[in-house]
Structures are given as structure tokens and as C-alpha cells.
Amino acid sequence: MTGFRSALQALNVNVEHTRAKDDDPTVCPACHKRLRTTQGLATHLSTAKSCRWYKKGKLRALTLPGEFAVDEDVLMRDINEPLPDGLEGQMEEEPGLSYHNIRGLHKIVDSVPLRACWKTRELWFKNDPEHTHIIYHRNPIDTVKTLLGNPAHANNIVYRPKRVFMNASRDSRIYNEMWTGDWWNTVQDRLPAGSCVAPVIIATDKTQLTQFAGDKTAYPVYLTLGNLPRAIRRKPSQHACILVAYLSVSKMVGDELSKKQKSTRIQQLFHDSMRIVLEPLIEAGKSGVEVTGGDGKVHMVHPILACYVADYPEQCLVTCAKYGTCPKCEVDDSQMGDGDPGPWRTQRKTSKIIEAARANSTSISNFQERCKQDNVSGGVRRPFWEVFPHCDIHMTITPDVLHQLYQGVVKHLIHWCSSVMTDAELDARIRSLPPCFGM
């Protein structure tokens, strides 16, 4: 027996670790060591470093690269032996990565071009230089290049306008995307041959962040393009809407300032800030810029301010319309409920009203009075949009669902219905309505 044990030791085989039957509950499934009891086996799997991996569920089947699964006995005996020559070369071969360590990986990540670099600008009023208003912004041309150069959207970007009809007789148009409208066709005819339009869509909304730490607010400005389908623009996961600026939310301080003067300063600050943010679009809209698309093709693009998305108070602020009037037509505030539509407001006419009031007024209050006679706010002397090419700020305003549809239509309908009948009759009529999905 001693000689047999010595022979096994010479073969580098441990007698205690020989393979036992699989159904033996006292044999370690990792090292095949036989224990006295099942409790001892559980303790062994928890304490033995060489067998702890089995209890954690790791490496239940060890296989070599490029080989089929070998028998467990052979694997346990030959695991410490050197690999064959063919396999050893495969294991030493480099995986083909472009970096060798973490520092190299970080350099590659840092070399990825940014969407646009952020800049900071301070504004202040001449008679109050101590209180500054800070805006954070980046070049909108860089964001336009980023959106058009995104390879994920290369097959969905549209550079030419289209006219879509219901049937072959072409007696009924379909308007579902921006490139199916008449505006794009009109602007396209004004551009040089070989150029294309990049309709710029701007959205602003002063947002309440928190009321727990000093009533924090933010004033973001977002930019997207009409070349992208609306299904892509509306999905945050597509990253088709880029943040281009944060406007100042600092309050107008000064005990000597009246409420009207503070409102005037807020309007002036907004237009001066938007002029700084969107100023690169002026020259680019006139001369065009070369943009490399996601498919690698180079296009001569003219970014034109096409839409401005905002709620009703900001629509009046952007268009310099008198609050309470329509920012798109010339209907007076006393005629808002009439059925007859008024003439359209135009950017040229609004600019002429402001210029005439500025030239003939003797004071700020006189300037505001002259402007309000023509339903212009009178808080801004030089709007940011007055020199934008191929742009009419009143045409860029889109309908606001909250303030114009719900509060402007539905709320009035409820008020009118309540005035022509009693509450009990109105409730009875609502209860008699047939059930409807979503109601």
C-alpha cells in the first residue's frame, strides 16, 4: 500500500482528491475531496479558498479557447500544466485595442469633439453697473452642424421641400411635416442654386426648479431643426433638441424703480440676451455654411429662424406685442371675441412702429404710449429679430396648447355653457353623454 501511494505521488496525483461518484453527498464538487459529513462539506465550500468559487457559482465549466469542453478529471489534473504551443500563441496575442491602459482610454474619450463650447457673457444697465446679469450660451451654428452631422439620423434628414397630395389629381394637399409647407418652398426659391434650408426651431420657457432653497428658476433656450421628422424631434432619447443657452433669471432690484420700469428692463434684457445667443445665425442665414452630413456629403446650408415655441406671455415678449392682444394679427384686445379675423401682423410693420415711436418720443413713457396705441408693448427699442434674413417673427410663433387652446377656447366654452344654463342642467347633460374612450 505504501508503494502504491508513493507511485501515485510520483505521478502528482493526490490520493484524497481522486474522483468519487457524483451521487456521493460528502464529496466536494470542486476538488473532489471526500468529507465525513454533509455539514463538513458545506463548511469546506465556505472556507477553502480553492473551492469557494464553486459556491459563488463561478467557473462551473472550465474550457480552453478554441477547444471543446474536456472531461472534469483531466481538467483538474492538467490545469497547472502549460498550454499547447498553438493555444499559447493565441493567448499571448494582443486583443487589437487602440489603447494600452486607462490613461490611453481617457485620452481617446477626451479627444471626442464637443457639440459646442460654452461661453459666458455679463450684461448690466448703465445706471446700475453693480448688478450684473449672466448668460451662458454656445454657438448655434455648431449645434446645427451637430444635428445635421449625426450619423444616426443620416437617413431621416430632409434637405428639399416637397408637396404631398392626397391623390393623383392634386386637388388636396397634405401638411404633416415642415418640408411639406409653403414656407419652405418660398424660402428655397430665394436661395442660390445648390443651397438648402435648415429651418431653426427655438424654444424657451422659464422653468421653476425648486421652492425649497430660495425659489430657484432657470431660463433654458433649446434649438432643433425642421429637417428632422417630428417623430424624432419629440423623443428625448434621440437627442435631436440641444440646449444652446441659459438666460439670466436675476431679479430687477432697485427701490427707485417702478413696476413698469422693471417690466421694461426685463424685456430689454431678454432681447439683448437673445441677440447675443442667436447672432451667428444672421450671417450664416445670408451667406450659408458648409455642413458635413451624417452620410459624409457636404451641403451648403442656410440656417433660417423658422419657428419659435413659447407660451403666450413669452409670445408677447418675443414679438413685442402688447399683452392681451394677439401676437399674430392686429385685432385689438377689445375685439378678441369677434368672429372676423384681423389683418396679419408683419415684422416690417412692427419695426416701423417702433422706429417711429423712437424717433418722435421725448421720454420712455412717451415712447411706450406711442407703441401701445398700435398694440406694441413699447418695452423694447431694438428687437433681436429685426435683422434676421428671410424671417418674420410673427409667422414663426406656433400655437400654444395651454394658453390658447385650453384657456383660450375650452375655458371660455365652459364659461359660456355655465351662463346659459343652471349647474344642475349642465351636470344632467354631461351625465347623459354616451361613454367615450379617454373621457
FITI-822578 format. One line per field, with one value per residue (C-alpha): x, y, z; residue number from 1. Coordinates in steps of 0.5 Angstrom, whole numbers, plus 500, padded with zeros to 3 digits. Layout:
<nodes>
xx = [X | ...]
yy = [Y | ...]
zz = [Z | ...]
seq = [NUM | ...]
</nodes>
This chain:
<nodes>
xx = [500 | 506 | 509 | 502 | 502 | 509 | 508 | 501 | 505 | 511 | 505 | 503 | 496 | 493 | 490 | 485 | 483 | 481 | 475 | 469 | 462 | 458 | 452 | 456 | 454 | 460 | 465 | 467 | 464 | 470 | 476 | 473 | 476 | 472 | 469 | 466 | 459 | 455 | 456 | 463 | 462 | 458 | 464 | 469 | 466 | 465 | 473 | 477 | 480 | 481 | 473 | 470 | 469 | 464 | 459 | 459 | 457 | 463 | 467 | 463 | 466 | 473 | 474 | 480 | 479 | 478 | 477 | 471 | 469 | 474 | 473 | 473 | 478 | 483 | 482 | 483 | 490 | 493 | 490 | 497 | 501 | 503 | 498 | 500 | 504 | 498 | 494 | 500 | 501 | 493 | 493 | 499 | 497 | 494 | 487 | 488 | 485 | 487 | 489 | 494 | 492 | 487 | 490 | 490 | 483 | 482 | 486 | 481 | 475 | 477 | 479 | 472 | 469 | 465 | 458 | 460 | 464 | 460 | 461 | 459 | 457 | 455 | 450 | 449 | 445 | 449 | 446 | 446 | 453 | 454 | 448 | 450 | 446 | 450 | 448 | 451 | 451 | 454 | 455 | 448 | 452 | 456 | 449 | 446 | 453 | 452 | 445 | 446 | 452 | 449 | 450 | 444 | 440 | 443 | 437 | 432 | 434 | 431 | 434 | 429 | 422 | 416 | 409 | 405 | 398 | 392 | 391 | 394 | 389 | 393 | 387 | 388 | 395 | 398 | 401 | 405 | 412 | 415 | 418 | 411 | 409 | 409 | 414 | 420 | 418 | 418 | 425 | 428 | 427 | 430 | 437 | 442 | 442 | 445 | 444 | 439 | 435 | 436 | 429 | 432 | 426 | 428 | 424 | 424 | 421 | 422 | 422 | 421 | 427 | 425 | 422 | 426 | 432 | 431 | 426 | 431 | 429 | 432 | 431 | 434 | 434 | 433 | 435 | 433 | 432 | 426 | 430 | 429 | 422 | 417 | 417 | 425 | 425 | 420 | 424 | 429 | 432 | 434 | 438 | 435 | 434 | 440 | 441 | 444 | 444 | 441 | 439 | 439 | 434 | 436 | 431 | 431 | 433 | 432 | 427 | 427 | 425 | 417 | 413 | 413 | 420 | 422 | 418 | 421 | 428 | 426 | 424 | 430 | 435 | 431 | 432 | 439 | 441 | 437 | 441 | 448 | 446 | 443 | 447 | 451 | 445 | 445 | 451 | 450 | 443 | 445 | 452 | 451 | 455 | 458 | 456 | 458 | 452 | 452 | 453 | 459 | 456 | 458 | 452 | 451 | 446 | 443 | 440 | 434 | 430 | 423 | 419 | 419 | 416 | 414 | 407 | 403 | 407 | 413 | 410 | 408 | 415 | 419 | 414 | 414 | 406 | 402 | 400 | 393 | 393 | 394 | 402 | 400 | 394 | 393 | 386 | 385 | 384 | 377 | 376 | 379 | 372 | 369 | 369 | 372 | 380 | 384 | 390 | 396 | 402 | 408 | 415 | 417 | 411 | 412 | 419 | 417 | 412 | 418 | 423 | 417 | 416 | 423 | 424 | 418 | 418 | 421 | 422 | 421 | 414 | 412 | 415 | 411 | 405 | 406 | 408 | 401 | 397 | 399 | 398 | 406 | 409 | 414 | 419 | 424 | 427 | 431 | 429 | 433 | 430 | 430 | 436 | 435 | 434 | 428 | 425 | 418 | 418 | 410 | 410 | 415 | 410 | 407 | 400 | 401 | 396 | 396 | 394 | 391 | 387 | 385 | 385 | 383 | 378 | 376 | 376 | 371 | 366 | 366 | 364 | 359 | 355 | 355 | 352 | 346 | 344 | 344 | 349 | 344 | 342 | 349 | 351 | 345 | 347 | 354 | 352 | 347 | 353 | 355 | 361 | 367 | 375 | 379 | 374]
yy = [500 | 505 | 503 | 505 | 511 | 513 | 512 | 516 | 522 | 521 | 522 | 528 | 526 | 527 | 520 | 524 | 528 | 522 | 523 | 520 | 518 | 524 | 522 | 522 | 528 | 528 | 529 | 537 | 538 | 543 | 539 | 532 | 532 | 527 | 530 | 526 | 529 | 534 | 539 | 539 | 539 | 546 | 549 | 546 | 550 | 556 | 556 | 553 | 559 | 554 | 552 | 558 | 560 | 554 | 556 | 563 | 560 | 562 | 558 | 551 | 549 | 551 | 551 | 553 | 558 | 554 | 547 | 543 | 542 | 537 | 532 | 535 | 530 | 531 | 539 | 538 | 534 | 538 | 545 | 547 | 545 | 549 | 550 | 547 | 551 | 553 | 555 | 559 | 564 | 565 | 567 | 572 | 575 | 583 | 584 | 589 | 595 | 602 | 604 | 600 | 603 | 607 | 613 | 612 | 611 | 617 | 621 | 618 | 620 | 627 | 627 | 626 | 633 | 637 | 639 | 647 | 650 | 654 | 662 | 667 | 674 | 679 | 685 | 691 | 697 | 704 | 707 | 700 | 697 | 694 | 689 | 684 | 679 | 673 | 669 | 662 | 660 | 657 | 658 | 656 | 654 | 649 | 646 | 646 | 642 | 637 | 636 | 635 | 631 | 626 | 619 | 616 | 621 | 621 | 617 | 621 | 628 | 632 | 638 | 639 | 642 | 637 | 638 | 632 | 631 | 626 | 623 | 624 | 630 | 634 | 638 | 637 | 638 | 634 | 638 | 634 | 636 | 642 | 641 | 640 | 647 | 653 | 657 | 652 | 653 | 660 | 661 | 656 | 660 | 666 | 662 | 661 | 655 | 649 | 651 | 648 | 651 | 649 | 651 | 653 | 652 | 656 | 654 | 658 | 657 | 660 | 654 | 653 | 649 | 649 | 653 | 650 | 654 | 661 | 660 | 657 | 658 | 657 | 660 | 655 | 656 | 650 | 649 | 644 | 643 | 642 | 638 | 632 | 629 | 631 | 624 | 624 | 632 | 630 | 624 | 626 | 619 | 622 | 628 | 632 | 638 | 641 | 646 | 653 | 658 | 659 | 666 | 671 | 670 | 675 | 680 | 687 | 691 | 698 | 701 | 707 | 703 | 703 | 696 | 699 | 701 | 694 | 690 | 695 | 693 | 685 | 686 | 690 | 684 | 679 | 682 | 684 | 677 | 673 | 678 | 675 | 668 | 668 | 673 | 668 | 666 | 672 | 672 | 664 | 665 | 670 | 667 | 660 | 655 | 648 | 643 | 635 | 631 | 624 | 621 | 624 | 629 | 637 | 641 | 649 | 650 | 657 | 657 | 661 | 662 | 659 | 657 | 660 | 655 | 659 | 660 | 666 | 671 | 670 | 670 | 677 | 678 | 676 | 679 | 686 | 685 | 689 | 684 | 682 | 682 | 677 | 676 | 674 | 679 | 686 | 685 | 690 | 687 | 689 | 685 | 679 | 675 | 678 | 672 | 677 | 676 | 682 | 683 | 679 | 683 | 683 | 684 | 690 | 694 | 693 | 695 | 701 | 703 | 702 | 706 | 712 | 712 | 712 | 718 | 722 | 721 | 725 | 720 | 713 | 714 | 718 | 712 | 707 | 711 | 711 | 704 | 702 | 706 | 701 | 694 | 694 | 693 | 699 | 696 | 694 | 699 | 695 | 687 | 682 | 679 | 686 | 684 | 676 | 674 | 671 | 672 | 674 | 674 | 674 | 668 | 664 | 664 | 657 | 656 | 655 | 649 | 651 | 659 | 659 | 652 | 650 | 657 | 661 | 656 | 651 | 655 | 660 | 655 | 652 | 659 | 660 | 654 | 656 | 662 | 660 | 654 | 652 | 648 | 642 | 642 | 642 | 637 | 633 | 634 | 632 | 625 | 624 | 624 | 617 | 613 | 615 | 613 | 617 | 621]
zz = [500 | 502 | 495 | 491 | 495 | 493 | 486 | 486 | 489 | 484 | 478 | 482 | 484 | 491 | 494 | 498 | 491 | 487 | 483 | 487 | 485 | 483 | 488 | 494 | 498 | 502 | 496 | 494 | 487 | 486 | 489 | 490 | 497 | 501 | 507 | 513 | 513 | 509 | 514 | 514 | 506 | 507 | 512 | 507 | 501 | 505 | 508 | 503 | 498 | 492 | 493 | 494 | 487 | 486 | 492 | 489 | 482 | 478 | 473 | 473 | 467 | 465 | 458 | 454 | 448 | 441 | 445 | 446 | 454 | 457 | 462 | 469 | 471 | 466 | 467 | 475 | 473 | 468 | 470 | 472 | 466 | 460 | 455 | 448 | 443 | 439 | 444 | 448 | 442 | 441 | 449 | 448 | 442 | 443 | 443 | 438 | 442 | 441 | 448 | 453 | 459 | 463 | 461 | 454 | 454 | 458 | 452 | 447 | 450 | 451 | 444 | 442 | 439 | 443 | 441 | 442 | 447 | 453 | 454 | 459 | 458 | 463 | 462 | 466 | 466 | 465 | 471 | 475 | 474 | 480 | 479 | 473 | 469 | 467 | 461 | 459 | 451 | 446 | 438 | 435 | 428 | 432 | 434 | 427 | 425 | 430 | 429 | 421 | 422 | 427 | 423 | 427 | 423 | 417 | 413 | 416 | 415 | 409 | 405 | 400 | 401 | 398 | 396 | 398 | 395 | 397 | 390 | 383 | 381 | 386 | 389 | 396 | 400 | 406 | 411 | 416 | 416 | 416 | 409 | 406 | 408 | 403 | 408 | 406 | 398 | 399 | 402 | 398 | 392 | 395 | 396 | 391 | 387 | 390 | 397 | 402 | 408 | 415 | 419 | 426 | 432 | 438 | 445 | 451 | 458 | 464 | 469 | 476 | 479 | 487 | 492 | 498 | 497 | 495 | 490 | 484 | 477 | 470 | 463 | 458 | 451 | 446 | 439 | 434 | 426 | 422 | 417 | 422 | 423 | 428 | 431 | 432 | 435 | 440 | 443 | 448 | 447 | 440 | 443 | 437 | 441 | 444 | 450 | 447 | 453 | 460 | 460 | 466 | 472 | 476 | 479 | 478 | 484 | 486 | 491 | 486 | 480 | 479 | 477 | 470 | 469 | 472 | 467 | 461 | 464 | 464 | 456 | 454 | 458 | 454 | 447 | 449 | 451 | 445 | 440 | 443 | 443 | 436 | 433 | 429 | 425 | 422 | 417 | 416 | 414 | 409 | 406 | 408 | 412 | 409 | 414 | 413 | 414 | 417 | 411 | 409 | 404 | 404 | 404 | 403 | 409 | 411 | 418 | 418 | 424 | 422 | 429 | 436 | 441 | 447 | 452 | 451 | 456 | 452 | 445 | 447 | 450 | 443 | 438 | 442 | 442 | 448 | 453 | 452 | 444 | 439 | 437 | 430 | 428 | 429 | 433 | 439 | 446 | 446 | 439 | 441 | 442 | 435 | 429 | 424 | 423 | 423 | 419 | 420 | 424 | 420 | 422 | 418 | 420 | 428 | 426 | 423 | 429 | 434 | 430 | 429 | 436 | 438 | 433 | 436 | 443 | 448 | 454 | 456 | 458 | 451 | 447 | 451 | 450 | 442 | 442 | 445 | 441 | 436 | 440 | 441 | 448 | 448 | 453 | 447 | 443 | 438 | 438 | 437 | 431 | 427 | 422 | 421 | 414 | 411 | 418 | 420 | 428 | 428 | 423 | 427 | 433 | 434 | 437 | 445 | 447 | 455 | 454 | 447 | 446 | 453 | 457 | 450 | 448 | 452 | 459 | 455 | 453 | 460 | 462 | 456 | 458 | 465 | 464 | 459 | 464 | 471 | 474 | 475 | 468 | 466 | 470 | 468 | 460 | 462 | 465 | 459 | 454 | 452 | 455 | 450 | 451 | 454 | 457]
seq = [1 | 2 | 3 | 4 | 5 | 6 | 7 | 8 | 9 | 10 | 11 | 12 | 13 | 14 | 15 | 16 | 17 | 18 | 19 | 20 | 21 | 22 | 23 | 24 | 25 | 26 | 27 | 28 | 29 | 30 | 31 | 32 | 33 | 34 | 35 | 36 | 37 | 38 | 39 | 40 | 41 | 42 | 43 | 44 | 45 | 46 | 47 | 48 | 49 | 50 | 51 | 52 | 53 | 54 | 55 | 56 | 57 | 58 | 59 | 60 | 61 | 62 | 63 | 64 | 65 | 66 | 67 | 68 | 69 | 70 | 71 | 72 | 73 | 74 | 75 | 76 | 77 | 78 | 79 | 80 | 81 | 82 | 83 | 84 | 85 | 86 | 87 | 88 | 89 | 90 | 91 | 92 | 93 | 94 | 95 | 96 | 97 | 98 | 99 | 100 | 101 | 102 | 103 | 104 | 105 | 106 | 107 | 108 | 109 | 110 | 111 | 112 | 113 | 114 | 115 | 116 | 117 | 118 | 119 | 120 | 121 | 122 | 123 | 124 | 125 | 126 | 127 | 128 | 129 | 130 | 131 | 132 | 133 | 134 | 135 | 136 | 137 | 138 | 139 | 140 | 141 | 142 | 143 | 144 | 145 | 146 | 147 | 148 | 149 | 150 | 151 | 152 | 153 | 154 | 155 | 156 | 157 | 158 | 159 | 160 | 161 | 162 | 163 | 164 | 165 | 166 | 167 | 168 | 169 | 170 | 171 | 172 | 173 | 174 | 175 | 176 | 177 | 178 | 179 | 180 | 181 | 182 | 183 | 184 | 185 | 186 | 187 | 188 | 189 | 190 | 191 | 192 | 193 | 194 | 195 | 196 | 197 | 198 | 199 | 200 | 201 | 202 | 203 | 204 | 205 | 206 | 207 | 208 | 209 | 210 | 211 | 212 | 213 | 214 | 215 | 216 | 217 | 218 | 219 | 220 | 221 | 222 | 223 | 224 | 225 | 226 | 227 | 228 | 229 | 230 | 231 | 232 | 233 | 234 | 235 | 236 | 237 | 238 | 239 | 240 | 241 | 242 | 243 | 244 | 245 | 246 | 247 | 248 | 249 | 250 | 251 | 252 | 253 | 254 | 255 | 256 | 257 | 258 | 259 | 260 | 261 | 262 | 263 | 264 | 265 | 266 | 267 | 268 | 269 | 270 | 271 | 272 | 273 | 274 | 275 | 276 | 277 | 278 | 279 | 280 | 281 | 282 | 283 | 284 | 285 | 286 | 287 | 288 | 289 | 290 | 291 | 292 | 293 | 294 | 295 | 296 | 297 | 298 | 299 | 300 | 301 | 302 | 303 | 304 | 305 | 306 | 307 | 308 | 309 | 310 | 311 | 312 | 313 | 314 | 315 | 316 | 317 | 318 | 319 | 320 | 321 | 322 | 323 | 324 | 325 | 326 | 327 | 328 | 329 | 330 | 331 | 332 | 333 | 334 | 335 | 336 | 337 | 338 | 339 | 340 | 341 | 342 | 343 | 344 | 345 | 346 | 347 | 348 | 349 | 350 | 351 | 352 | 353 | 354 | 355 | 356 | 357 | 358 | 359 | 360 | 361 | 362 | 363 | 364 | 365 | 366 | 367 | 368 | 369 | 370 | 371 | 372 | 373 | 374 | 375 | 376 | 377 | 378 | 379 | 380 | 381 | 382 | 383 | 384 | 385 | 386 | 387 | 388 | 389 | 390 | 391 | 392 | 393 | 394 | 395 | 396 | 397 | 398 | 399 | 400 | 401 | 402 | 403 | 404 | 405 | 406 | 407 | 408 | 409 | 410 | 411 | 412 | 413 | 414 | 415 | 416 | 417 | 418 | 419 | 420 | 421 | 422 | 423 | 424 | 425 | 426 | 427 | 428 | 429 | 430 | 431 | 432 | 433 | 434 | 435 | 436 | 437 | 438 | 439]
</nodes>
